[in-house]
Amino acid sequence: MSTSEEISTLLVTKFGTDPEAIRPDVPLHRLRLDSLALEELRLLIEDRLDVDLEDVALTSRDTVGRLIEAVHVKVAA
């Protein structure tokens, strides 16, 4: 499964996000992810992909594409 598929799966299964709403240009706050939900998502991604995202700064204003890109860079490192 690709990084974007993993993140999409987490958003759908853990946060009840509509799969149709998950697009690279959509800000995370539009998916109802506040700072607490983003922190939870970060921990889930770290666990699922065995990657450290501690130094990745993301806010709910960032887009799904930015999140995927940031995680992909860490996974590839």
PyMOL Python script that loads the backbone (N, CA, C, O; Angstrom):
from pymol import cmd

cmd.read_pdbstr("""\
ATOM      1  N   MET A   1       0.846  -1.188   0.000  1.00  0.00           N
ATOM      2  CA  MET A   1       0.000   0.000   0.000  1.00  0.00           C
ATOM      3  C   MET A   1       0.888   1.246   0.000  1.00  0.00           C
ATOM      4  O   MET A   1       1.890   1.295   0.712  1.00  0.00           O
ATOM      5  N   SER A   2       0.527   2.229  -0.781  1.00  0.00           N
ATOM      6  CA  SER A   2       1.320   3.453  -0.854  1.00  0.00           C
ATOM      7  C   SER A   2       1.077   4.320   0.381  1.00  0.00           C
ATOM      8  O   SER A   2       0.134   4.095   1.139  1.00  0.00           O
ATOM      9  N   THR A   3       1.940   5.308   0.566  1.00  0.00           N
ATOM     10  CA  THR A   3       1.802   6.236   1.691  1.00  0.00           C
ATOM     11  C   THR A   3       0.439   6.922   1.662  1.00  0.00           C
ATOM     12  O   THR A   3      -0.233   7.017   2.689  1.00  0.00           O
ATOM     13  N   SER A   4       0.032   7.399   0.489  1.00  0.00           N
ATOM     14  CA  SER A   4      -1.251   8.099   0.404  1.00  0.00           C
ATOM     15  C   SER A   4      -2.418   7.158   0.691  1.00  0.00           C
ATOM     16  O   SER A   4      -3.402   7.567   1.306  1.00  0.00           O
ATOM     17  N   GLU A   5      -2.320   5.906   0.253  1.00  0.00           N
ATOM     18  CA  GLU A   5      -3.383   4.932   0.539  1.00  0.00           C
ATOM     19  C   GLU A   5      -3.463   4.635   2.035  1.00  0.00           C
ATOM     20  O   GLU A   5      -4.553   4.521   2.597  1.00  0.00           O
ATOM     21  N   GLU A   6      -2.299   4.511   2.673  1.00  0.00           N
ATOM     22  CA  GLU A   6      -2.256   4.254   4.122  1.00  0.00           C
ATOM     23  C   GLU A   6      -2.923   5.401   4.880  1.00  0.00           C
ATOM     24  O   GLU A   6      -3.736   5.172   5.776  1.00  0.00           O
ATOM     25  N   ILE A   7      -2.573   6.639   4.514  1.00  0.00           N
ATOM     26  CA  ILE A   7      -3.134   7.813   5.181  1.00  0.00           C
ATOM     27  C   ILE A   7      -4.633   7.906   4.923  1.00  0.00           C
ATOM     28  O   ILE A   7      -5.402   8.196   5.839  1.00  0.00           O
ATOM     29  N   SER A   8      -5.051   7.664   3.691  1.00  0.00           N
ATOM     30  CA  SER A   8      -6.486   7.683   3.363  1.00  0.00           C
ATOM     31  C   SER A   8      -7.239   6.641   4.184  1.00  0.00           C
ATOM     32  O   SER A   8      -8.318   6.918   4.707  1.00  0.00           O
ATOM     33  N   THR A   9      -6.672   5.451   4.294  1.00  0.00           N
ATOM     34  CA  THR A   9      -7.297   4.380   5.075  1.00  0.00           C
ATOM     35  C   THR A   9      -7.448   4.796   6.534  1.00  0.00           C
ATOM     36  O   THR A   9      -8.498   4.571   7.137  1.00  0.00           O
ATOM     37  N   LEU A  10      -6.409   5.400   7.104  1.00  0.00           N
ATOM     38  CA  LEU A  10      -6.480   5.865   8.493  1.00  0.00           C
ATOM     39  C   LEU A  10      -7.553   6.939   8.656  1.00  0.00           C
ATOM     40  O   LEU A  10      -8.314   6.914   9.623  1.00  0.00           O
ATOM     41  N   LEU A  11      -7.616   7.870   7.727  1.00  0.00           N
ATOM     42  CA  LEU A  11      -8.610   8.940   7.804  1.00  0.00           C
ATOM     43  C   LEU A  11     -10.035   8.380   7.768  1.00  0.00           C
ATOM     44  O   LEU A  11     -10.912   8.852   8.492  1.00  0.00           O
ATOM     45  N   VAL A  12     -10.254   7.382   6.931  1.00  0.00           N
ATOM     46  CA  VAL A  12     -11.583   6.789   6.797  1.00  0.00           C
ATOM     47  C   VAL A  12     -11.924   5.929   8.007  1.00  0.00           C
ATOM     48  O   VAL A  12     -13.012   6.059   8.569  1.00  0.00           O
ATOM     49  N   THR A  13     -11.004   5.048   8.417  1.00  0.00           N
ATOM     50  CA  THR A  13     -11.307   4.095   9.478  1.00  0.00           C
ATOM     51  C   THR A  13     -11.271   4.700  10.875  1.00  0.00           C
ATOM     52  O   THR A  13     -12.081   4.327  11.725  1.00  0.00           O
ATOM     53  N   LYS A  14     -10.358   5.617  11.128  1.00  0.00           N
ATOM     54  CA  LYS A  14     -10.200   6.162  12.476  1.00  0.00           C
ATOM     55  C   LYS A  14     -10.952   7.473  12.703  1.00  0.00           C
ATOM     56  O   LYS A  14     -11.311   7.793  13.837  1.00  0.00           O
ATOM     57  N   PHE A  15     -11.192   8.229  11.636  1.00  0.00           N
ATOM     58  CA  PHE A  15     -11.815   9.537  11.799  1.00  0.00           C
ATOM     59  C   PHE A  15     -13.154   9.669  11.065  1.00  0.00           C
ATOM     60  O   PHE A  15     -13.795  10.718  11.120  1.00  0.00           O
ATOM     61  N   GLY A  16     -13.571   8.604  10.383  1.00  0.00           N
ATOM     62  CA  GLY A  16     -14.857   8.619   9.702  1.00  0.00           C
ATOM     63  C   GLY A  16     -14.928   9.578   8.525  1.00  0.00           C
ATOM     64  O   GLY A  16     -16.006  10.049   8.162  1.00  0.00           O
ATOM     65  N   THR A  17     -13.778   9.863   7.932  1.00  0.00           N
ATOM     66  CA  THR A  17     -13.727  10.783   6.793  1.00  0.00           C
ATOM     67  C   THR A  17     -14.332  10.138   5.551  1.00  0.00           C
ATOM     68  O   THR A  17     -14.117   8.956   5.283  1.00  0.00           O
ATOM     69  N   ASP A  18     -15.080  10.918   4.808  1.00  0.00           N
ATOM     70  CA  ASP A  18     -15.654  10.453   3.551  1.00  0.00           C
ATOM     71  C   ASP A  18     -14.514  10.257   2.544  1.00  0.00           C
ATOM     72  O   ASP A  18     -13.783  11.205   2.258  1.00  0.00           O
ATOM     73  N   PRO A  19     -14.351   9.052   2.006  1.00  0.00           N
ATOM     74  CA  PRO A  19     -13.252   8.795   1.062  1.00  0.00           C
ATOM     75  C   PRO A  19     -13.250   9.755  -0.129  1.00  0.00           C
ATOM     76  O   PRO A  19     -12.190  10.085  -0.661  1.00  0.00           O
ATOM     77  N   GLU A  20     -14.439  10.202  -0.545  1.00  0.00           N
ATOM     78  CA  GLU A  20     -14.532  11.126  -1.682  1.00  0.00           C
ATOM     79  C   GLU A  20     -13.960  12.505  -1.352  1.00  0.00           C
ATOM     80  O   GLU A  20     -13.588  13.260  -2.250  1.00  0.00           O
ATOM     81  N   ALA A  21     -13.892  12.829  -0.058  1.00  0.00           N
ATOM     82  CA  ALA A  21     -13.416  14.153   0.368  1.00  0.00           C
ATOM     83  C   ALA A  21     -11.894  14.228   0.450  1.00  0.00           C
ATOM     84  O   ALA A  21     -11.327  15.317   0.536  1.00  0.00           O
ATOM     85  N   ILE A  22     -11.236  13.073   0.423  1.00  0.00           N
ATOM     86  CA  ILE A  22      -9.781  13.041   0.588  1.00  0.00           C
ATOM     87  C   ILE A  22      -9.107  13.283  -0.759  1.00  0.00           C
ATOM     88  O   ILE A  22      -8.946  12.371  -1.570  1.00  0.00           O
ATOM     89  N   ARG A  23      -8.718  14.536  -0.970  1.00  0.00           N
ATOM     90  CA  ARG A  23      -8.019  14.931  -2.199  1.00  0.00           C
ATOM     91  C   ARG A  23      -6.814  15.768  -1.810  1.00  0.00           C
ATOM     92  O   ARG A  23      -6.838  16.436  -0.776  1.00  0.00           O
ATOM     93  N   PRO A  24      -5.750  15.746  -2.624  1.00  0.00           N
ATOM     94  CA  PRO A  24      -4.507  16.457  -2.282  1.00  0.00           C
ATOM     95  C   PRO A  24      -4.680  17.944  -1.990  1.00  0.00           C
ATOM     96  O   PRO A  24      -3.927  18.504  -1.193  1.00  0.00           O
ATOM     97  N   ASP A  25      -5.653  18.590  -2.619  1.00  0.00           N
ATOM     98  CA  ASP A  25      -5.821  20.034  -2.466  1.00  0.00           C
ATOM     99  C   ASP A  25      -6.727  20.431  -1.294  1.00  0.00           C
ATOM    100  O   ASP A  25      -6.934  21.621  -1.057  1.00  0.00           O
ATOM    101  N   VAL A  26      -7.261  19.466  -0.569  1.00  0.00           N
ATOM    102  CA  VAL A  26      -8.206  19.763   0.514  1.00  0.00           C
ATOM    103  C   VAL A  26      -7.459  20.037   1.821  1.00  0.00           C
ATOM    104  O   VAL A  26      -6.657  19.215   2.264  1.00  0.00           O
ATOM    105  N   PRO A  27      -7.726  21.201   2.440  1.00  0.00           N
ATOM    106  CA  PRO A  27      -7.109  21.488   3.745  1.00  0.00           C
ATOM    107  C   PRO A  27      -7.607  20.496   4.793  1.00  0.00           C
ATOM    108  O   PRO A  27      -8.759  20.063   4.755  1.00  0.00           O
ATOM    109  N   LEU A  28      -6.739  20.148   5.713  1.00  0.00           N
ATOM    110  CA  LEU A  28      -7.086  19.151   6.727  1.00  0.00           C
ATOM    111  C   LEU A  28      -8.269  19.593   7.590  1.00  0.00           C
ATOM    112  O   LEU A  28      -9.051  18.754   8.035  1.00  0.00           O
ATOM    113  N   HIS A  29      -8.409  20.898   7.833  1.00  0.00           N
ATOM    114  CA  HIS A  29      -9.542  21.353   8.653  1.00  0.00           C
ATOM    115  C   HIS A  29     -10.879  21.085   7.952  1.00  0.00           C
ATOM    116  O   HIS A  29     -11.903  20.952   8.622  1.00  0.00           O
ATOM    117  N   ARG A  30     -10.886  21.003   6.618  1.00  0.00           N
ATOM    118  CA  ARG A  30     -12.113  20.682   5.892  1.00  0.00           C
ATOM    119  C   ARG A  30     -12.534  19.234   6.148  1.00  0.00           C
ATOM    120  O   ARG A  30     -13.694  18.868   5.954  1.00  0.00           O
ATOM    121  N   LEU A  31     -11.571  18.416   6.588  1.00  0.00           N
ATOM    122  CA  LEU A  31     -11.871  17.017   6.925  1.00  0.00           C
ATOM    123  C   LEU A  31     -12.182  16.884   8.417  1.00  0.00           C
ATOM    124  O   LEU A  31     -12.230  15.781   8.962  1.00  0.00           O
ATOM    125  N   ARG A  32     -12.389  18.022   9.057  1.00  0.00           N
ATOM    126  CA  ARG A  32     -12.700  18.101  10.495  1.00  0.00           C
ATOM    127  C   ARG A  32     -11.549  17.616  11.375  1.00  0.00           C
ATOM    128  O   ARG A  32     -11.774  17.019  12.428  1.00  0.00           O
ATOM    129  N   LEU A  33     -10.316  17.876  10.938  1.00  0.00           N
ATOM    130  CA  LEU A  33      -9.153  17.510  11.743  1.00  0.00           C
ATOM    131  C   LEU A  33      -8.631  18.756  12.449  1.00  0.00           C
ATOM    132  O   LEU A  33      -8.047  19.639  11.822  1.00  0.00           O
ATOM    133  N   ASP A  34      -8.847  18.817  13.762  1.00  0.00           N
ATOM    134  CA  ASP A  34      -8.290  19.914  14.540  1.00  0.00           C
ATOM    135  C   ASP A  34      -6.909  19.499  15.046  1.00  0.00           C
ATOM    136  O   ASP A  34      -6.407  18.439  14.673  1.00  0.00           O
ATOM    137  N   SER A  35      -6.293  20.325  15.890  1.00  0.00           N
ATOM    138  CA  SER A  35      -4.933  20.027  16.338  1.00  0.00           C
ATOM    139  C   SER A  35      -4.851  18.710  17.110  1.00  0.00           C
ATOM    140  O   SER A  35      -3.863  17.985  16.991  1.00  0.00           O
ATOM    141  N   LEU A  36      -5.863  18.401  17.886  1.00  0.00           N
ATOM    142  CA  LEU A  36      -5.872  17.143  18.641  1.00  0.00           C
ATOM    143  C   LEU A  36      -5.975  15.939  17.695  1.00  0.00           C
ATOM    144  O   LEU A  36      -5.262  14.948  17.857  1.00  0.00           O
ATOM    145  N   ALA A  37      -6.860  16.040  16.722  1.00  0.00           N
ATOM    146  CA  ALA A  37      -7.017  14.961  15.746  1.00  0.00           C
ATOM    147  C   ALA A  37      -5.745  14.795  14.915  1.00  0.00           C
ATOM    148  O   ALA A  37      -5.368  13.675  14.574  1.00  0.00           O
ATOM    149  N   LEU A  38      -5.082  15.914  14.588  1.00  0.00           N
ATOM    150  CA  LEU A  38      -3.833  15.833  13.826  1.00  0.00           C
ATOM    151  C   LEU A  38      -2.751  15.112  14.622  1.00  0.00           C
ATOM    152  O   LEU A  38      -1.979  14.331  14.065  1.00  0.00           O
ATOM    153  N   GLU A  39      -2.698  15.371  15.912  1.00  0.00           N
ATOM    154  CA  GLU A  39      -1.719  14.699  16.767  1.00  0.00           C
ATOM    155  C   GLU A  39      -2.014  13.197  16.808  1.00  0.00           C
ATOM    156  O   GLU A  39      -1.100  12.379  16.712  1.00  0.00           O
ATOM    157  N   GLU A  40      -3.274  12.846  16.948  1.00  0.00           N
ATOM    158  CA  GLU A  40      -3.666  11.437  16.949  1.00  0.00           C
ATOM    159  C   GLU A  40      -3.306  10.784  15.614  1.00  0.00           C
ATOM    160  O   GLU A  40      -2.789   9.667  15.579  1.00  0.00           O
ATOM    161  N   LEU A  41      -3.585  11.487  14.520  1.00  0.00           N
ATOM    162  CA  LEU A  41      -3.254  10.976  13.188  1.00  0.00           C
ATOM    163  C   LEU A  41      -1.744  10.785  13.046  1.00  0.00           C
ATOM    164  O   LEU A  41      -1.295   9.783  12.489  1.00  0.00           O
ATOM    165  N   ARG A  42      -0.966  11.737  13.546  1.00  0.00           N
ATOM    166  CA  ARG A  42       0.498  11.632  13.483  1.00  0.00           C
ATOM    167  C   ARG A  42       0.966  10.355  14.191  1.00  0.00           C
ATOM    168  O   ARG A  42       1.803   9.621  13.665  1.00  0.00           O
ATOM    169  N   LEU A  43       0.428  10.098  15.371  1.00  0.00           N
ATOM    170  CA  LEU A  43       0.816   8.902  16.124  1.00  0.00           C
ATOM    171  C   LEU A  43       0.406   7.625  15.388  1.00  0.00           C
ATOM    172  O   LEU A  43       1.155   6.647  15.363  1.00  0.00           O
ATOM    173  N   LEU A  44      -0.778   7.641  14.797  1.00  0.00           N
ATOM    174  CA  LEU A  44      -1.236   6.475  14.034  1.00  0.00           C
ATOM    175  C   LEU A  44      -0.343   6.220  12.823  1.00  0.00           C
ATOM    176  O   LEU A  44      -0.009   5.074  12.523  1.00  0.00           O
ATOM    177  N   ILE A  45       0.042   7.286  12.133  1.00  0.00           N
ATOM    178  CA  ILE A  45       0.918   7.152  10.962  1.00  0.00           C
ATOM    179  C   ILE A  45       2.282   6.629  11.395  1.00  0.00           C
ATOM    180  O   ILE A  45       2.846   5.743  10.752  1.00  0.00           O
ATOM    181  N   GLU A  46       2.812   7.182  12.487  1.00  0.00           N
ATOM    182  CA  GLU A  46       4.115   6.715  12.983  1.00  0.00           C
ATOM    183  C   GLU A  46       4.075   5.222  13.275  1.00  0.00           C
ATOM    184  O   GLU A  46       4.988   4.482  12.911  1.00  0.00           O
ATOM    185  N   ASP A  47       3.016   4.792  13.930  1.00  0.00           N
ATOM    186  CA  ASP A  47       2.868   3.390  14.297  1.00  0.00           C
ATOM    187  C   ASP A  47       2.692   2.506  13.061  1.00  0.00           C
ATOM    188  O   ASP A  47       3.330   1.461  12.938  1.00  0.00           O
ATOM    189  N   ARG A  48       1.833   2.931  12.163  1.00  0.00           N
ATOM    190  CA  ARG A  48       1.495   2.131  10.977  1.00  0.00           C
ATOM    191  C   ARG A  48       2.665   2.016  10.003  1.00  0.00           C
ATOM    192  O   ARG A  48       2.900   0.953   9.428  1.00  0.00           O
ATOM    193  N   LEU A  49       3.409   3.135   9.820  1.00  0.00           N
ATOM    194  CA  LEU A  49       4.478   3.158   8.821  1.00  0.00           C
ATOM    195  C   LEU A  49       5.876   3.073   9.433  1.00  0.00           C
ATOM    196  O   LEU A  49       6.876   3.138   8.718  1.00  0.00           O
ATOM    197  N   ASP A  50       5.943   2.927  10.757  1.00  0.00           N
ATOM    198  CA  ASP A  50       7.219   2.834  11.469  1.00  0.00           C
ATOM    199  C   ASP A  50       8.155   3.984  11.066  1.00  0.00           C
ATOM    200  O   ASP A  50       9.267   3.768  10.586  1.00  0.00           O
ATOM    201  N   VAL A  51       7.668   5.202  11.278  1.00  0.00           N
ATOM    202  CA  VAL A  51       8.401   6.402  10.893  1.00  0.00           C
ATOM    203  C   VAL A  51       8.268   7.437  12.007  1.00  0.00           C
ATOM    204  O   VAL A  51       7.260   7.459  12.713  1.00  0.00           O
ATOM    205  N   ASP A  52       9.284   8.298  12.170  1.00  0.00           N
ATOM    206  CA  ASP A  52       9.266   9.340  13.191  1.00  0.00           C
ATOM    207  C   ASP A  52       8.871  10.673  12.568  1.00  0.00           C
ATOM    208  O   ASP A  52       9.590  11.207  11.724  1.00  0.00           O
ATOM    209  N   LEU A  53       7.736  11.203  12.980  1.00  0.00           N
ATOM    210  CA  LEU A  53       7.240  12.467  12.427  1.00  0.00           C
ATOM    211  C   LEU A  53       7.324  13.602  13.451  1.00  0.00           C
ATOM    212  O   LEU A  53       6.683  14.641  13.287  1.00  0.00           O
ATOM    213  N   GLU A  54       8.110  13.399  14.497  1.00  0.00           N
ATOM    214  CA  GLU A  54       8.200  14.382  15.581  1.00  0.00           C
ATOM    215  C   GLU A  54       8.537  15.788  15.085  1.00  0.00           C
ATOM    216  O   GLU A  54       7.995  16.772  15.588  1.00  0.00           O
ATOM    217  N   ASP A  55       9.428  15.883  14.105  1.00  0.00           N
ATOM    218  CA  ASP A  55       9.867  17.197  13.628  1.00  0.00           C
ATOM    219  C   ASP A  55       9.071  17.711  12.420  1.00  0.00           C
ATOM    220  O   ASP A  55       9.440  18.716  11.813  1.00  0.00           O
ATOM    221  N   VAL A  56       7.999  17.029  12.081  1.00  0.00           N
ATOM    222  CA  VAL A  56       7.151  17.472  10.975  1.00  0.00           C
ATOM    223  C   VAL A  56       6.075  18.401  11.530  1.00  0.00           C
ATOM    224  O   VAL A  56       5.249  17.991  12.345  1.00  0.00           O
ATOM    225  N   ALA A  57       6.093  19.644  11.084  1.00  0.00           N
ATOM    226  CA  ALA A  57       5.123  20.638  11.558  1.00  0.00           C
ATOM    227  C   ALA A  57       3.954  20.721  10.587  1.00  0.00           C
ATOM    228  O   ALA A  57       4.102  21.183   9.456  1.00  0.00           O
ATOM    229  N   LEU A  58       2.810  20.275  11.037  1.00  0.00           N
ATOM    230  CA  LEU A  58       1.598  20.347  10.220  1.00  0.00           C
ATOM    231  C   LEU A  58       0.492  21.004  11.021  1.00  0.00           C
ATOM    232  O   LEU A  58       0.372  20.792  12.227  1.00  0.00           O
ATOM    233  N   THR A  59      -0.305  21.791  10.350  1.00  0.00           N
ATOM    234  CA  THR A  59      -1.473  22.389  10.998  1.00  0.00           C
ATOM    235  C   THR A  59      -2.712  21.999  10.195  1.00  0.00           C
ATOM    236  O   THR A  59      -2.608  21.432   9.107  1.00  0.00           O
ATOM    237  N   SER A  60      -3.859  22.303  10.736  1.00  0.00           N
ATOM    238  CA  SER A  60      -5.101  21.966  10.038  1.00  0.00           C
ATOM    239  C   SER A  60      -5.283  22.792   8.766  1.00  0.00           C
ATOM    240  O   SER A  60      -6.165  22.496   7.961  1.00  0.00           O
ATOM    241  N   ARG A  61      -4.457  23.826   8.576  1.00  0.00           N
ATOM    242  CA  ARG A  61      -4.513  24.624   7.349  1.00  0.00           C
ATOM    243  C   ARG A  61      -3.735  23.960   6.203  1.00  0.00           C
ATOM    244  O   ARG A  61      -3.940  24.288   5.034  1.00  0.00           O
ATOM    245  N   ASP A  62      -2.848  23.029   6.550  1.00  0.00           N
ATOM    246  CA  ASP A  62      -2.119  22.298   5.509  1.00  0.00           C
ATOM    247  C   ASP A  62      -3.088  21.396   4.754  1.00  0.00           C
ATOM    248  O   ASP A  62      -4.169  21.068   5.243  1.00  0.00           O
ATOM    249  N   THR A  63      -2.678  21.004   3.557  1.00  0.00           N
ATOM    250  CA  THR A  63      -3.540  20.160   2.728  1.00  0.00           C
ATOM    251  C   THR A  63      -3.205  18.682   2.914  1.00  0.00           C
ATOM    252  O   THR A  63      -2.170  18.327   3.477  1.00  0.00           O
ATOM    253  N   VAL A  64      -4.093  17.843   2.434  1.00  0.00           N
ATOM    254  CA  VAL A  64      -3.856  16.399   2.444  1.00  0.00           C
ATOM    255  C   VAL A  64      -2.578  16.091   1.669  1.00  0.00           C
ATOM    256  O   VAL A  64      -1.783  15.247   2.084  1.00  0.00           O
ATOM    257  N   GLY A  65      -2.383  16.773   0.550  1.00  0.00           N
ATOM    258  CA  GLY A  65      -1.175  16.570  -0.262  1.00  0.00           C
ATOM    259  C   GLY A  65       0.090  16.898   0.494  1.00  0.00           C
ATOM    260  O   GLY A  65       1.085  16.184   0.371  1.00  0.00           O
ATOM    261  N   ARG A  66       0.073  17.969   1.279  1.00  0.00           N
ATOM    262  CA  ARG A  66       1.244  18.362   2.083  1.00  0.00           C
ATOM    263  C   ARG A  66       1.530  17.306   3.141  1.00  0.00           C
ATOM    264  O   ARG A  66       2.690  16.972   3.383  1.00  0.00           O
ATOM    265  N   LEU A  67       0.491  16.780   3.772  1.00  0.00           N
ATOM    266  CA  LEU A  67       0.642  15.719   4.762  1.00  0.00           C
ATOM    267  C   LEU A  67       1.288  14.490   4.128  1.00  0.00           C
ATOM    268  O   LEU A  67       2.252  13.940   4.663  1.00  0.00           O
ATOM    269  N   ILE A  68       0.756  14.067   2.997  1.00  0.00           N
ATOM    270  CA  ILE A  68       1.280  12.885   2.307  1.00  0.00           C
ATOM    271  C   ILE A  68       2.739  13.107   1.904  1.00  0.00           C
ATOM    272  O   ILE A  68       3.575  12.219   2.072  1.00  0.00           O
ATOM    273  N   GLU A  69       3.038  14.277   1.380  1.00  0.00           N
ATOM    274  CA  GLU A  69       4.407  14.604   0.968  1.00  0.00           C
ATOM    275  C   GLU A  69       5.365  14.552   2.159  1.00  0.00           C
ATOM    276  O   GLU A  69       6.450  13.978   2.057  1.00  0.00           O
ATOM    277  N   ALA A  70       4.973  15.145   3.278  1.00  0.00           N
ATOM    278  CA  ALA A  70       5.815  15.165   4.477  1.00  0.00           C
ATOM    279  C   ALA A  70       6.090  13.757   4.991  1.00  0.00           C
ATOM    280  O   ALA A  70       7.216  13.432   5.368  1.00  0.00           O
ATOM    281  N   VAL A  71       5.050  12.925   5.003  1.00  0.00           N
ATOM    282  CA  VAL A  71       5.215  11.549   5.463  1.00  0.00           C
ATOM    283  C   VAL A  71       6.069  10.754   4.483  1.00  0.00           C
ATOM    284  O   VAL A  71       6.931   9.973   4.886  1.00  0.00           O
ATOM    285  N   HIS A  72       5.825  10.959   3.206  1.00  0.00           N
ATOM    286  CA  HIS A  72       6.578  10.228   2.166  1.00  0.00           C
ATOM    287  C   HIS A  72       8.075  10.530   2.270  1.00  0.00           C
ATOM    288  O   HIS A  72       8.899   9.626   2.126  1.00  0.00           O
ATOM    289  N   VAL A  73       8.430  11.785   2.518  1.00  0.00           N
ATOM    290  CA  VAL A  73       9.844  12.168   2.669  1.00  0.00           C
ATOM    291  C   VAL A  73      10.466  11.409   3.831  1.00  0.00           C
ATOM    292  O   VAL A  73      11.593  10.925   3.728  1.00  0.00           O
ATOM    293  N   LYS A  74       9.730  11.303   4.944  1.00  0.00           N
ATOM    294  CA  LYS A  74      10.236  10.593   6.131  1.00  0.00           C
ATOM    295  C   LYS A  74      10.356   9.084   5.883  1.00  0.00           C
ATOM    296  O   LYS A  74      11.319   8.452   6.317  1.00  0.00           O
ATOM    297  N   VAL A  75       9.385   8.522   5.190  1.00  0.00           N
ATOM    298  CA  VAL A  75       9.388   7.084   4.903  1.00  0.00           C
ATOM    299  C   VAL A  75      10.572   6.747   3.989  1.00  0.00           C
ATOM    300  O   VAL A  75      11.222   5.716   4.163  1.00  0.00           O
ATOM    301  N   ALA A  76      10.842   7.615   3.026  1.00  0.00           N
ATOM    302  CA  ALA A  76      11.908   7.376   2.061  1.00  0.00           C
ATOM    303  C   ALA A  76      13.301   7.605   2.655  1.00  0.00           C
ATOM    304  O   ALA A  76      14.292   7.117   2.112  1.00  0.00           O
ATOM    305  N   ALA A  77      13.380   8.339   3.757  1.00  0.00           N
ATOM    306  CA  ALA A  77      14.689   8.685   4.349  1.00  0.00           C
ATOM    307  C   ALA A  77      15.372   7.477   4.966  1.00  0.00           C
ATOM    308  O   ALA A  77      16.473   7.598   5.503  1.00  0.00           O
TER     309      ALA A  77
END
""", "prot")
cmd.dss("prot")
cmd.show_as("cartoon", "prot")
cmd.util.cbc("prot")
cmd.orient("prot")
